[in-house]
Amino acid sequence: MAYINMNQSPKKNKIPVVVAVVGIAILIGILFICFNKKNMSPGASQCSTAKTSSKKLLFNSDQKAEIQQILFDTIREKSQLFIGAVNEGMQSQQDKVHQDIQKAATTHSKRLLDASIPLGNPQANVRLVAFIDPLCPHCQVFETMALSILQQRQDVVFHLIPIAILGEDSAIVSKAVIAAAKLSPQKFNLFIKKLVEKYSKLNKAKLGSLVKEAGLDAKKFEKELNSKEVHEKLTSNTALAEELKLPGVPAIFAIQGNGEFVVVPPTDAKDFGKIIDNLKAAKPLMEGFNPVKENADEA
């Protein structure tokens, strides 16, 4: 399955991967018997019985060659079955992880929203929450997409939660994002726009130029950047991400009408618009399309 199906039963999906593992184990066992050239000696360190040690080889050379060919043909013909079963088992595990994350995010929804910085109209009724590291290339792609969507529609807001997972520069830039939002919510969109367009590899030395281009007061910004409040907010955000056991960033959630948080799968701006439309109409998130599969087909 090419996309995350949140309603799939994890227990049911364990059956194919068990079958695949058992099948592979049987094949490996037969291969071991066929190509074990020597019987285990009585003095070996492994346990053995007298009957086993006294027996001759089970198959002659012609028989082993025939069995080898049968096994290789079976593996080749059924390889897609084995691979498909293993992939389905991995998908099942991924579904379980996402279900756990969704449950935890819904439970801590107030903490997530309190920690977030709105990008777009804070009063919009379609809400998405995203944990980001500002120096993460994938996060920058997401932010660029979000900005593009906000140029076309005002019915959605992206709640950003900056965290630092990529080192010292990442921590500095995450603090800068928090400080910019605190200093001037009106100029926050412009700050993010400049950040992803011109300063994707931002560090402390280049921070002054970004602050100037975003129209922020340099002295006030420096004070906010080094404040205890901003430092504690970043620490709290990162701890929250760890508590939710997020596997990486960006980690994007859609908030449904009933308040539940749903993981948004990887997609592009066009399909993200469809997700927003589904949320607005109180439809299932993925109704009417399969973004991951469609994108794979286009590639």
N, C-alpha and C positions, 0 to 999 in steps of 0.2 A: 504494500500500500504506500502510495507516494506522499500522502500527507497525514498529519496527526489526527486520528479519529478519537476524540475524547470519550466517546461512548462505548468504545470497544472493550470487551471483557478481557482483562489480563489473564485470568485463569484459563479461559478457553484457548487462548492463543499459545499457551505453553505446550499444547499437544503436538503441533507440527515440529517444534524444535526438539522435543523429546524423541520423536520418531526419527528425525534426522541424526541426532546424536547416537541413538541406539544402532541405526543402520550403519553409520560410519564406524562405530565400535566393533560391530560384527565383521565388517570388511577388514578392518585392521587386525582383528583376531585371527581371521582365516589366513591373511597374508603372513602373520607371524608363524603360524603352524607350518605353512607351506615352505617358508624360506629359512626355517631354523635348521641349520645344517648339522648341528650336533645336539645330542641329548644331554641333559644336565647330568653331570657326574655326581656320584654319591657323596663326594667330599666337598661339593659346592656349598656356598653360604646360604643359598635359598633352600627352603623345605622341598623335599621330593619324596616320592614313594618308590618302593622296589620295582613295582610294575612299570612305572614310567621310565625308570632309568634303564630297564632291560629291553624295552621295545626298540624295534628298528624304526627308521623313518617311515612316515605314513604314506608318502607318495614318491614315485620315481620321477626322473627328470621330465619325461613326456607329460605325465599327469600334472606336475607342477606348472609346466609351460601352458597347458590347457587351462588350468585354474587361473593362472596369472592373466591370460587373455580374457577370460570371462569376467574377472574382477575389474580389469581396466575398462572393458566395454561397458560394464554396468555403471562404473563411476562416471564415464564420459557421457553415457546416455541419460543418467539421472542427476547429473551435476546441477542442472537448473532447479531440480526438485529440492536437492539438499540446500543449495544456496537460498532458494526461496523460503524454505522452512526456517533456516537460520535468520534470514532477514526479517521474517515475520515475528520470530521470537524476540529479536532486537527491537522491532517496532513496538511490540507488546510491552517490553521493559521501558521504552521511552514514553509510551502512553501512561504507564504507572507513575513515572517520575513527574510528568506534567500534571497528572491528577493530584498528586501530593502537593506540588507547588501551587496549583490553583486553590486548593483547599486552604493552604497556609496563607496565601495572599488575601483570600476572602475573609479569613478570620482576623487578619491584621489590616483590613482595608483602611481604617481610620489612620493608622500609623503611616501607611504608604502615601495617602493623600496629604497628610500633614507634612511629610518629608519632601513632597514633590514641588516642582516649580512649573507653573502653567506656561506653556508655549502656545499662544493663540488666545482665543476668547475664553476666559475663565468661566463664563456663564453658559457655554455651549453644552447641549444636552448629550452629545456623543463624546465619551471620555475614554482616553487611552492612557495607560501608565507605562513608562519605560525606564528601566534601570540602564544607565549609560556610563561609559568611561569616555570622556571627551576626546581622548587620544586614540581610542579604538577605531580602526578604519571602518569596521562594520557599523559601528555606532554613528560615525560621520555620514555614511551612506543613508542610514535611517533618518538622521536629522535633516539631511538635504531633501529627502523624500517628504518629510513632515512639513518643511518650509514650503515646498512646492505645492502640497495639498492646501496649505493655509492661504496661499495666494488665490486659490480657486474657490474655496468655501470657508464659511465662518461658523458652520454648525458643529465643529469638532475642536477639541482641545487636547493637546499632548502634555501630560504631566510627567516632567523629566525628574529623575532621581539620580544625581551625579554620584558615582562611586569611583574609587581609585584602585585599580588592579594592575596597572602597568608601570609602577615605579614612582620615583620622586617627581618627575615632570607631570605625571598623571595626577598626582595629589595636588600639585600647585594649580594646574588648570581646572581641576574639579572645584577647588576652593574659589578660583576666579569666577567660575560659572555661578556658584552660590552667592558670592559677593556682588556680582553684577545684578543678579535678580533682586537682591536685598536693597541695593543702592537705587535702582531705577527699573521697576517692572515694565515701564513703558518702553524702555530701550533694550529690554532683554532679547526680544526677537532679533533686533539688529546685531546685538552682540553675538548670538548664536550663528547668525547668517555670516558675519565676518569670520567667525571662528572656523566654520567648516569650509568656507570658500578660499580663504587666504592664509589661515594659520593652522592647518591640519597637523603640523609638527611643532606646535607651540611649546615654548619653554619660558622660564622666568625672564630671560633676557629680551624676548620679543613681546612680552606681555604689555609693556607700555604702549607699543604701537597699536595693538588691538584695542586697548582702553581708549586711546585717542580717537581712533576711527569709529568707535561705537558711540562717541560723544559723551563719555563718562568723565566725571571730575577725578583727575589722577590722584590727588591727595586723599580724597574721601575713599576712593577705591582701595588705595594702599592700606588705609586704616581698617577697612572692612576685611580685606584679604588676610591680614595678620591678627584679626580679632579672635578671641577665645570662642565666641559664638559660632563663627564660621568653621573653625577647626572641629568643634564638638559636633556640628551638624554633619560634616563629612564622615567623622568617625561613626556617628549613629547610622548614617545611610549605609555605610559599608557593613556594619554589624547586622543591619536588617537584611541585606542581601545574603549574608552568610546564614542567617537564621532561616531564611526561606529556602536555602540550599540551591540557589540558582546555579545552573551549570556554566553560564557564561553571559556575555553581554553582546548586543542589546537583548534584554529580557523584556518583552512587550506583553502587556495585558490589556484586554478590552473589558470595560465594566458594563455588564448587562443591566437591563432594567430592574432585575430583582436584586442588584447589588453584588452579584457573583462576579469574580474575576476569571477570565478565560484567556489562556495563552494564545497569542496570535502567531501563526506559523510564518516562516520566511516568505516574503512576497515583494512585488514591485509596486510602484505608485499607482498604476492602473488598477490592479487588483485590491490594493489597500482602499481605494475609493469604493469598491464593491463591499468590502468588509464594513466600512463606515455606513454605507446605505443599509446593509443588513441590520446593523446595530440600531440605526435610527428607526427602522421598521419593526424592531423587536423580532427579527427572524434569526434562525440559527446562523452563527458566524460564517460558516462556509457554504451556506445554501446557494446553489446555482453555479458553483464553480469550484475548481480544484487548483489553487494557485501554484503549488509546488510542482505538480505534474504539468500544468500548462507551461510554466516557465522552462521546465526541463525539455518539453517538446520543442519550444521555440529555439532553445540552444542547439 
